[in-house]
Amino acid sequence: MTKARLLEALDRAATEGDRMQLWLRDDDAVEPTPALDRLLALTKAYSVQVTLAVIPEDTGTSLSERLADEPHAWVAVHGWSHRNYAPAGEKKQELGRHRPAETVLGELRAGFAKLSRLHGSRFRPMLVPPWNRINDDLLPSLSSIGFTSLSVFGKERSSSPIHLLNTHLDVMDWHGTRGGRPAEVLFGELADWIVRGDRPLVIGVLTHHLVHDETVWSFLEELFEATSRHPGCIWTEPAAVR
């Protein structure tokens, strides 16, 4: 029933001459794995663009070689090490106030340079902070590194020193089962984002291929099947967002 709500919202958009932009961000890629293969095969089958948030510290040529024949896959910078520097009792952060800003920005500069070198034209100058958290004081300095956009989770704030391209729908139940959230809930939330008056320019779906269970894989296939050829929406990637 909830999937029907999503389709109704997309049908209405198509009738009105509108086309929702959707984008897929998948976090924590480092190297080729069976789970990454499955994600790439699934997105390729439905012509869905996927942006991989890659952790720079431990990645290398094995990932860039794996992606060389995947024209629908793009690479963004996922911090540097995905290491938590917050003390016990605080929410996890790599890019918080727990270290000097010069140190954090130096790591981001190194990550930007490394992924740009490894991935060439598929590299996108987007920063995806681990755990979707970053010290606001760092934001004005990101453009000097070369970043043109920032992606966290939730509704974009009204003002920012850097372009925001967030994700809005997380497929994982991090605080409960740590598996996939029910498909009917996800379809409903996506429909809600589409019909709201202050909807984002682009609605982002957030995945983590390394921890997906069959609930997630099944939802993604159903979602892509319903949307990939629907005239009311298009799956896009960061460089195509206007």
Order of alpha helices (4+ residues) and beta strands (2+ residues): alpha-beta-alpha-beta-alpha-beta-alpha-beta-alpha-beta-beta-beta-alpha-beta-alpha-beta
